[in-house]
Amino acid sequence: YEHKNVVCSFNKVVCAGGDAIVVSSVKNCVIENNVSEYANYLGRKNYWNAGIWVFNVNNCLFRFNEARNTYMRKGSEDAQGFDLDNCCRNVVFCNNYSHHNEGGGLLMCNNRTVVKKYDKNENLVEEKKTNGKWGRNYVFNNVFAYNGNKRDSRRSAFVTIAREIRNVLLKNNLVVADYGIKNQSLAETEDKSQYC
């Protein structure tokens, strides 16, 4: 963890070309009272974006945030309001509001991954494997409403689980489905070998 004791609060990000807010490589952080609106506005092909998310954090309070209208267009992926991504441990995700995101409410993924580093000319310089642990995360008292995409329902779920996560408790979340989206689900897994 390169950073410690980070507070990210009271920010509003509108029409971000990709992600709105990302907190990464932090031990002990608070993410609260932020708003993401129209994230992934550019809709770039082969890019994976979410509204507000964490990557490789340990001991994190993630509360009172709102993510709305995250786009999944022009070949872009994910588009969830929120994401607990690679190597997240001891995250308390509570009292957040995710609505009208084209990709779904919440993504949880990856016990490990490969991080690629590029130079200014976009040449690959280094590939580094993160091998942290994902677990002891708590998702409770959140509202997930009208998330999903009528044109592409792949991720039209309350939660999408992708690759090797374990030890997470989801409790007392309110989910309001959009009746206009076919094949909408509460939980969806991305990988055939994983269990939901």
Accessible surface in RSA format (square Angstrom, percent):
REM  Atomic radii and reference values for relative SASA: ProtOr
REM  Chains: A
REM  Algorithm: Lee & Richards
REM  Probe-radius: 1.40
REM  Slices: 20
REM RES _ NUM      All-atoms   Total-Side   Main-Chain    Non-polar    All polar
REM                ABS   REL    ABS   REL    ABS   REL    ABS   REL    ABS   REL
RES TYR A   1   101.08  47.2  43.01  24.5  58.06 151.1  36.24  27.2  64.83  79.9
RES GLU A   2   142.48  81.8 106.25  80.4  36.23  86.3  44.97  87.0  97.51  79.6
RES HIS A   3    91.17  49.8  86.88  60.4   4.29  11.0  53.26  54.9  37.91  44.1
RES LYS A   4   131.55  64.2 110.06  67.5  21.49  51.2  52.99  47.7  78.56  83.7
RES ASN A   5   112.59  77.6  85.73  82.9  26.85  64.7  33.56  80.8  79.03  76.4
RES VAL A   6    48.19  31.7  44.63  40.4   3.56   8.6  47.91  41.6   0.28   0.7
RES VAL A   7   102.94  67.7  72.93  66.0  30.01  72.3  72.93  63.4  30.01  81.4
RES CYS A   8    22.18  16.8  18.17  20.3   4.01   9.4   9.59  24.3  12.59  13.6
RES SER A   9    33.78  28.5  17.85  23.8  15.93  36.7   0.32   0.7  33.46  46.9
RES PHE A  10   156.39  78.2 125.78  77.9  30.61  79.7 129.98  78.8  26.41  75.6
RES ASN A  11    61.24  42.2  55.13  53.3   6.10  14.7  14.19  34.2  47.05  45.5
RES LYS A  12   130.22  63.5  98.26  60.3  31.96  76.1  51.30  46.2  78.92  84.1
RES VAL A  13    42.45  27.9  39.40  35.7   3.06   7.4  42.09  36.6   0.36   1.0
RES VAL A  14    73.03  48.1  49.63  44.9  23.40  56.4  49.63  43.1  23.40  63.5
RES CYS A  15    58.30  44.1  40.78  45.5  17.51  41.2  16.98  43.0  41.32  44.6
RES ALA A  16    17.92  16.5   8.68  13.4   9.24  21.0  17.77  25.0   0.14   0.4
RES GLY A  17    25.48  31.4   0.00   N/A  25.48  31.4  12.85  35.2  12.64  28.3
RES GLY A  18    11.77  14.5   0.00   N/A  11.77  14.5   4.69  12.9   7.09  15.9
RES ASP A  19    44.14  30.9  26.12  26.0  18.01  42.6   5.26  12.4  38.88  38.8
RES ALA A  20    18.16  16.7   0.29   0.4  17.87  40.7   0.47   0.7  17.69  46.8
RES ILE A  21    17.42   9.9  13.21   9.8   4.21  10.1  17.42  12.5   0.00   0.0
RES VAL A  22    61.74  40.6  31.32  28.4  30.42  73.3  31.32  27.2  30.42  82.5
RES VAL A  23    12.39   8.2   9.32   8.4   3.07   7.4  12.39  10.8   0.00   0.0
RES SER A  24    43.73  37.0  34.08  45.5   9.65  22.2  23.45  49.9  20.28  28.4
RES SER A  25    22.84  19.3  22.84  30.5   0.00   0.0   5.58  11.9  17.26  24.2
RES VAL A  26     4.36   2.9   4.36   3.9   0.00   0.0   4.36   3.8   0.00   0.0
RES LYS A  27    74.73  36.5  74.73  45.9   0.00   0.0  18.82  16.9  55.90  59.5
RES ASN A  28    56.96  39.3  53.24  51.5   3.72   9.0  20.16  48.5  36.80  35.6
RES CYS A  29     7.39   5.6   0.24   0.3   7.15  16.8   2.06   5.2   5.33   5.7
RES VAL A  30    42.64  28.1  42.49  38.5   0.15   0.4  42.49  36.9   0.15   0.4
RES ILE A  31     0.42   0.2   0.42   0.3   0.00   0.0   0.42   0.3   0.00   0.0
RES GLU A  32    28.85  16.6  28.85  21.8   0.00   0.0   0.43   0.8  28.43  23.2
RES ASN A  33    51.08  35.2  39.42  38.1  11.66  28.1   7.85  18.9  43.23  41.8
RES ASN A  34     0.58   0.4   0.00   0.0   0.58   1.4   0.00   0.0   0.58   0.6
RES VAL A  35    32.44  21.3  32.44  29.4   0.00   0.0  32.44  28.2   0.00   0.0
RES SER A  36     0.00   0.0   0.00   0.0   0.00   0.0   0.00   0.0   0.00   0.0
RES GLU A  37    27.57  15.8  27.25  20.6   0.33   0.8   0.54   1.0  27.03  22.1
RES TYR A  38    70.60  33.0  70.60  40.2   0.00   0.0  31.58  23.7  39.02  48.1
RES ALA A  39     0.27   0.3   0.00   0.0   0.27   0.6   0.27   0.4   0.00   0.0
RES ASN A  40     0.00   0.0   0.00   0.0   0.00   0.0   0.00   0.0   0.00   0.0
RES TYR A  41   119.17  55.6 102.25  58.2  16.92  44.0  54.59  41.0  64.58  79.6
RES LEU A  42    99.79  55.6  91.88  65.7   7.92  19.9  94.29  66.2   5.50  14.8
RES GLY A  43     2.61   3.2   0.00   N/A   2.61   3.2   1.57   4.3   1.05   2.3
RES ARG A  44    82.00  34.4  75.64  38.6   6.36  15.1  39.90  54.5  42.10  25.5
RES LYS A  45   143.63  70.1 129.94  79.7  13.70  32.6  72.87  65.6  70.77  75.4
RES ASN A  46    92.75  64.0  84.39  81.6   8.36  20.1  19.46  46.8  73.29  70.8
RES TYR A  47   107.35  50.1 106.47  60.6   0.88   2.3  61.76  46.4  45.59  56.2
RES TRP A  48   145.34  58.3 127.75  61.8  17.60  41.3 113.40  60.5  31.94  51.8
RES ASN A  49     7.40   5.1   6.07   5.9   1.33   3.2   1.33   3.2   6.07   5.9
RES ALA A  50     2.04   1.9   1.73   2.7   0.31   0.7   1.73   2.4   0.31   0.8
RES GLY A  51     0.00   0.0   0.00   N/A   0.00   0.0   0.00   0.0   0.00   0.0
RES ILE A  52     0.29   0.2   0.29   0.2   0.00   0.0   0.29   0.2   0.00   0.0
RES TRP A  53    36.09  14.5  35.91  17.4   0.18   0.4  35.91  19.1   0.18   0.3
RES VAL A  54     0.00   0.0   0.00   0.0   0.00   0.0   0.00   0.0   0.00   0.0
RES PHE A  55    37.69  18.9  37.69  23.3   0.00   0.0  37.69  22.8   0.00   0.0
RES ASN A  56    30.26  20.9  30.26  29.2   0.00   0.0   0.28   0.7  29.98  29.0
RES VAL A  57     0.00   0.0   0.00   0.0   0.00   0.0   0.00   0.0   0.00   0.0
RES ASN A  58     8.19   5.6   8.19   7.9   0.00   0.0   0.00   0.0   8.19   7.9
RES ASN A  59    58.67  40.5  51.21  49.5   7.46  18.0  21.63  52.1  37.05  35.8
RES CYS A  60     5.25   4.0   0.00   0.0   5.25  12.3   1.96   5.0   3.29   3.5
RES LEU A  61    52.67  29.3  51.27  36.7   1.40   3.5  51.27  36.0   1.40   3.8
RES PHE A  62     0.00   0.0   0.00   0.0   0.00   0.0   0.00   0.0   0.00   0.0
RES ARG A  63    76.01  31.9  76.01  38.7   0.00   0.0   2.10   2.9  73.90  44.8
RES PHE A  64    99.43  49.7  82.84  51.3  16.59  43.2  88.38  53.6  11.05  31.6
RES ASN A  65     2.44   1.7   0.00   0.0   2.44   5.9   0.67   1.6   1.77   1.7
RES GLU A  66    38.51  22.1  38.22  28.9   0.29   0.7   8.95  17.3  29.55  24.1
RES ALA A  67     0.00   0.0   0.00   0.0   0.00   0.0   0.00   0.0   0.00   0.0
RES ARG A  68    44.63  18.7  44.63  22.8   0.00   0.0  10.02  13.7  34.61  21.0
RES ASN A  69    42.35  29.2  40.63  39.3   1.72   4.1   1.99   4.8  40.36  39.0
RES THR A  70     0.00   0.0   0.00   0.0   0.00   0.0   0.00   0.0   0.00   0.0
RES TYR A  71    32.13  15.0  32.13  18.3   0.00   0.0  11.43   8.6  20.70  25.5
RES MET A  72    10.64   5.5   2.21   1.5   8.43  20.1   2.26   1.9   8.38  11.1
RES ARG A  73    99.21  41.7  92.75  47.3   6.46  15.4  39.12  53.5  60.09  36.4
RES LYS A  74   159.33  77.7 127.38  78.2  31.95  76.1  98.44  88.6  60.89  64.9
RES GLY A  75    39.78  49.1   0.00   N/A  39.78  49.1  26.65  73.1  13.13  29.4
RES SER A  76     2.34   2.0   0.00   0.0   2.34   5.4   0.00   0.0   2.34   3.3
RES GLU A  77    36.78  21.1  36.78  27.8   0.00   0.0   5.36  10.4  31.42  25.7
RES ASP A  78    13.77   9.6  13.77  13.7   0.00   0.0   0.00   0.0  13.77  13.7
RES ALA A  79     0.00   0.0   0.00   0.0   0.00   0.0   0.00   0.0   0.00   0.0
RES GLN A  80     0.41   0.2   0.41   0.3   0.00   0.0   0.41   0.9   0.00   0.0
RES GLY A  81     0.00   0.0   0.00   N/A   0.00   0.0   0.00   0.0   0.00   0.0
RES PHE A  82     0.10   0.0   0.10   0.1   0.00   0.0   0.10   0.1   0.00   0.0
RES ASP A  83     3.67   2.6   3.67   3.7   0.00   0.0   0.00   0.0   3.67   3.7
RES LEU A  84     0.00   0.0   0.00   0.0   0.00   0.0   0.00   0.0   0.00   0.0
RES ASP A  85    16.64  11.7  16.64  16.6   0.00   0.0   0.20   0.5  16.44  16.4
RES ASN A  86     3.45   2.4   3.45   3.3   0.00   0.0   0.09   0.2   3.37   3.3
RES CYS A  87     1.54   1.2   1.31   1.5   0.23   0.5   0.70   1.8   0.84   0.9
RES CYS A  88     0.00   0.0   0.00   0.0   0.00   0.0   0.00   0.0   0.00   0.0
RES ARG A  89    53.43  22.4  53.43  27.2   0.00   0.0   4.54   6.2  48.90  29.6
RES ASN A  90    38.86  26.8  33.16  32.0   5.70  13.7  13.77  33.1  25.09  24.2
RES VAL A  91     0.00   0.0   0.00   0.0   0.00   0.0   0.00   0.0   0.00   0.0
RES VAL A  92    47.21  31.1  47.21  42.7   0.00   0.0  47.21  41.0   0.00   0.0
RES PHE A  93     0.00   0.0   0.00   0.0   0.00   0.0   0.00   0.0   0.00   0.0
RES CYS A  94     9.42   7.1   9.42  10.5   0.00   0.0   0.00   0.0   9.42  10.2
RES ASN A  95    65.17  44.9  50.58  48.9  14.60  35.1   9.05  21.8  56.13  54.2
RES ASN A  96     3.43   2.4   0.51   0.5   2.92   7.0   1.35   3.2   2.08   2.0
RES TYR A  97    89.00  41.6  88.91  50.6   0.09   0.2  57.08  42.9  31.92  39.3
RES SER A  98     0.16   0.1   0.00   0.0   0.16   0.4   0.00   0.0   0.16   0.2
RES HIS A  99    20.02  10.9  20.02  13.9   0.00   0.0  19.31  19.9   0.71   0.8
RES HIS A 100    89.74  49.0  80.59  56.0   9.16  23.4  61.52  63.4  28.22  32.8
RES ASN A 101     0.03   0.0   0.00   0.0   0.03   0.1   0.03   0.1   0.00   0.0
RES GLU A 102    19.93  11.4  19.69  14.9   0.25   0.6  12.83  24.8   7.10   5.8
RES GLY A 103     0.00   0.0   0.00   N/A   0.00   0.0   0.00   0.0   0.00   0.0
RES GLY A 104     0.23   0.3   0.00   N/A   0.23   0.3   0.23   0.6   0.00   0.0
RES GLY A 105     0.08   0.1   0.00   N/A   0.08   0.1   0.00   0.0   0.08   0.2
RES LEU A 106     0.32   0.2   0.00   0.0   0.32   0.8   0.00   0.0   0.32   0.9
RES LEU A 107     5.26   2.9   5.26   3.8   0.00   0.0   5.26   3.7   0.00   0.0
RES MET A 108     0.00   0.0   0.00   0.0   0.00   0.0   0.00   0.0   0.00   0.0
RES CYS A 109     4.55   3.4   4.55   5.1   0.00   0.0   0.00   0.0   4.55   4.9
RES ASN A 110    15.46  10.7  14.69  14.2   0.78   1.9   1.13   2.7  14.33  13.9
RES ASN A 111    11.62   8.0  11.13  10.8   0.49   1.2   0.00   0.0  11.62  11.2
RES ARG A 112   113.75  47.8 102.73  52.4  11.02  26.2  41.54  56.8  72.21  43.8
RES THR A 113    32.99  23.5  22.54  22.9  10.45  24.9  11.77  15.8  21.22  32.1
RES VAL A 114    64.89  42.7  45.28  41.0  19.60  47.2  45.28  39.3  19.60  53.2
RES VAL A 115    60.93  40.1  56.54  51.2   4.39  10.6  59.68  51.9   1.25   3.4
RES LYS A 116   105.33  51.4  82.98  50.9  22.35  53.2  31.68  28.5  73.65  78.4
RES LYS A 117   128.02  62.5 124.45  76.4   3.56   8.5  75.11  67.6  52.91  56.4
RES TYR A 118   118.11  55.1  91.48  52.0  26.63  69.3  65.71  49.4  52.40  64.6
RES ASP A 119    58.47  41.0  42.74  42.5  15.73  37.2  31.49  74.1  26.98  26.9
RES LYS A 120   195.58  95.4 153.05  93.9  42.53 101.3 108.58  97.7  87.00  92.7
RES ASN A 121   102.96  71.0  79.69  77.0  23.28  56.0  20.72  49.9  82.25  79.5
RES GLU A 122   145.35  83.4 128.30  97.1  17.05  40.6  41.25  79.8 104.10  85.0
RES ASN A 123    83.11  57.3  79.47  76.8   3.64   8.8  23.33  56.1  59.78  57.8
RES LEU A 124    91.93  51.2  60.49  43.3  31.44  79.0  60.49  42.5  31.44  84.6
RES VAL A 125    91.10  59.9  58.73  53.2  32.37  78.0  63.62  55.3  27.48  74.5
RES GLU A 126    80.82  46.4  73.32  55.5   7.50  17.9  31.70  61.3  49.12  40.1
RES GLU A 127    98.32  56.4  67.92  51.4  30.41  72.4  19.21  37.1  79.12  64.6
RES LYS A 128   124.53  60.8 120.88  74.2   3.65   8.7  72.31  65.1  52.23  55.6
RES LYS A 129   161.34  78.7 139.74  85.7  21.60  51.4  82.80  74.5  78.54  83.7
RES THR A 130    23.93  17.0  18.89  19.2   5.04  12.0  23.63  31.7   0.30   0.5
RES ASN A 131   112.30  77.4  83.67  80.9  28.63  68.9  23.93  57.6  88.36  85.4
RES GLY A 132    29.89  36.9   0.00   N/A  29.89  36.9  25.65  70.4   4.23   9.5
RES LYS A 133   142.48  69.5 138.65  85.1   3.83   9.1  82.86  74.6  59.63  63.5
RES TRP A 134     4.80   1.9   0.00   0.0   4.80  11.3   0.10   0.1   4.70   7.6
RES GLY A 135     6.74   8.3   0.00   N/A   6.74   8.3   6.65  18.2   0.09   0.2
RES ARG A 136   124.85  52.4 121.37  61.9   3.48   8.3  52.49  71.7  72.37  43.9
RES ASN A 137     0.59   0.4   0.00   0.0   0.59   1.4   0.00   0.0   0.59   0.6
RES TYR A 138    88.03  41.1  88.03  50.1   0.00   0.0  54.06  40.6  33.97  41.9
RES VAL A 139     0.00   0.0   0.00   0.0   0.00   0.0   0.00   0.0   0.00   0.0
RES PHE A 140    64.82  32.4  64.82  40.2   0.00   0.0  64.82  39.3   0.00   0.0
RES ASN A 141    59.16  40.8  46.46  44.9  12.70  30.6  12.89  31.0  46.27  44.7
RES ASN A 142     1.54   1.1   0.14   0.1   1.40   3.4   0.21   0.5   1.34   1.3
RES VAL A 143    51.91  34.2  51.83  46.9   0.08   0.2  51.83  45.0   0.08   0.2
RES PHE A 144     2.25   1.1   1.53   0.9   0.72   1.9   1.73   1.0   0.52   1.5
RES ALA A 145     7.84   7.2   7.72  11.9   0.12   0.3   7.84  11.0   0.00   0.0
RES TYR A 146    91.86  42.9  87.62  49.9   4.24  11.0  48.15  36.2  43.71  53.9
RES ASN A 147     6.94   4.8   5.61   5.4   1.33   3.2   4.18  10.1   2.77   2.7
RES GLY A 148    12.02  14.8   0.00   N/A  12.02  14.8   0.00   0.0  12.02  26.9
RES ASN A 149     5.62   3.9   2.47   2.4   3.15   7.6   3.20   7.7   2.42   2.3
RES LYS A 150   143.93  70.2 110.14  67.6  33.79  80.5  59.00  53.1  84.93  90.5
RES ARG A 151   167.75  70.4 127.74  65.1  40.00  95.2  84.56 115.6  83.19  50.4
RES ASP A 152    43.38  30.4  38.24  38.1   5.14  12.2  22.24  52.3  21.14  21.1
RES SER A 153    32.26  27.3  23.34  31.1   8.92  20.6   4.76  10.1  27.51  38.5
RES ARG A 154   112.65  47.3 102.47  52.2  10.18  24.2  76.28 104.3  36.37  22.0
RES ARG A 155    21.34   9.0  21.23  10.8   0.11   0.3   3.45   4.7  17.89  10.8
RES SER A 156     0.76   0.6   0.07   0.1   0.69   1.6   0.00   0.0   0.76   1.1
RES ALA A 157     1.96   1.8   0.00   0.0   1.96   4.4   1.26   1.8   0.70   1.9
RES PHE A 158    25.11  12.6  19.38  12.0   5.73  14.9  21.82  13.2   3.29   9.4
RES VAL A 159     3.52   2.3   3.52   3.2   0.00   0.0   3.52   3.1   0.00   0.0
RES THR A 160     1.66   1.2   1.43   1.5   0.23   0.5   0.85   1.1   0.81   1.2
RES ILE A 161    22.79  13.0  22.62  16.9   0.17   0.4  22.62  16.3   0.17   0.5
RES ALA A 162     0.74   0.7   0.73   1.1   0.01   0.0   0.74   1.0   0.00   0.0
RES ARG A 163    96.40  40.5  95.94  48.9   0.46   1.1  52.33  71.5  44.07  26.7
RES GLU A 164    58.64  33.7  55.47  42.0   3.17   7.6  20.51  39.7  38.13  31.1
RES ILE A 165    28.92  16.5   8.15   6.1  20.77  50.1   8.15   5.9  20.77  56.4
RES ARG A 166   122.69  51.5 115.42  58.8   7.27  17.3  51.20  70.0  71.49  43.3
RES ASN A 167   100.91  69.6  77.98  75.4  22.93  55.2  21.38  51.5  79.52  76.9
RES VAL A 168    39.21  25.8  13.05  11.8  26.15  63.0  14.59  12.7  24.61  66.8
RES LEU A 169    94.49  52.6  92.05  65.9   2.44   6.1  92.77  65.1   1.72   4.6
RES LEU A 170    60.84  33.9  34.99  25.0  25.85  65.0  35.36  24.8  25.48  68.6
RES LYS A 171   129.34  63.1 124.20  76.2   5.14  12.2  72.86  65.6  56.48  60.2
RES ASN A 172   114.47  78.9  87.06  84.1  27.41  66.0  24.25  58.4  90.22  87.2
RES ASN A 173    32.23  22.2   5.33   5.1  26.90  64.8   3.73   9.0  28.50  27.6
RES LEU A 174   105.16  58.6 101.71  72.8   3.44   8.7 104.56  73.4   0.60   1.6
RES VAL A 175    48.84  32.1  23.32  21.1  25.52  61.5  23.32  20.3  25.52  69.2
RES VAL A 176    51.61  34.0  45.99  41.6   5.62  13.5  49.13  42.7   2.48   6.7
RES ALA A 177    63.04  58.0  45.40  70.1  17.64  40.1  46.35  65.3  16.69  44.2
RES ASP A 178    25.94  18.2  24.61  24.5   1.33   3.1   0.41   1.0  25.53  25.5
RES TYR A 179   217.21 101.4 181.62 103.3  35.59  92.6 145.32 109.2  71.89  88.6
RES GLY A 180    36.05  44.5   0.00   N/A  36.05  44.5  18.73  51.4  17.31  38.8
RES ILE A 181    11.83   6.7   1.59   1.2  10.24  24.7   1.99   1.4   9.83  26.7
RES LYS A 182   172.95  84.4 162.36  99.6  10.59  25.2 111.79 100.6  61.16  65.1
RES ASN A 183   130.45  90.0  99.13  95.8  31.32  75.4  31.99  77.0  98.46  95.2
RES GLN A 184    48.19  26.9  18.69  13.7  29.50  70.2  11.09  23.6  37.10  28.1
RES SER A 185    43.78  37.0  31.55  42.1  12.23  28.2  39.91  85.0   3.87   5.4
RES LEU A 186   116.53  64.9 109.90  78.6   6.62  16.6 109.92  77.2   6.60  17.8
RES ALA A 187    38.83  35.7  20.26  31.3  18.57  42.3  20.26  28.5  18.57  49.2
RES GLU A 188    51.21  29.4  47.55  36.0   3.66   8.7  20.65  39.9  30.56  24.9
RES THR A 189    44.12  31.4  23.89  24.2  20.23  48.2   0.29   0.4  43.83  66.3
RES GLU A 190    71.85  41.3  40.58  30.7  31.27  74.5  32.97  63.8  38.88  31.7
RES ASP A 191    39.66  27.8  33.95  33.8   5.71  13.5  14.48  34.1  25.18  25.1
RES LYS A 192   215.20 105.0 175.94 108.0  39.26  93.5 128.09 115.3  87.12  92.8
RES SER A 193    84.04  71.0  61.81  82.5  22.23  51.2  56.06 119.4  27.98  39.2
RES GLN A 194    55.10  30.8  43.85  32.0  11.25  26.8   2.65   5.6  52.45  39.8
RES TYR A 195   203.86  95.2 179.17 101.9  24.68  64.2 134.24 100.9  69.62  85.8
RES CYS A 196   110.85  83.8  38.42  42.8  72.43 170.2  46.54 117.9  64.31  69.3
END  Absolute sums over single chains surface
CHAIN  1 A    10346.7       8448.4       1898.4       5288.1       5058.6
END  Absolute sums over all chains
TOTAL         10346.7       8448.4       1898.4       5288.1       5058.6
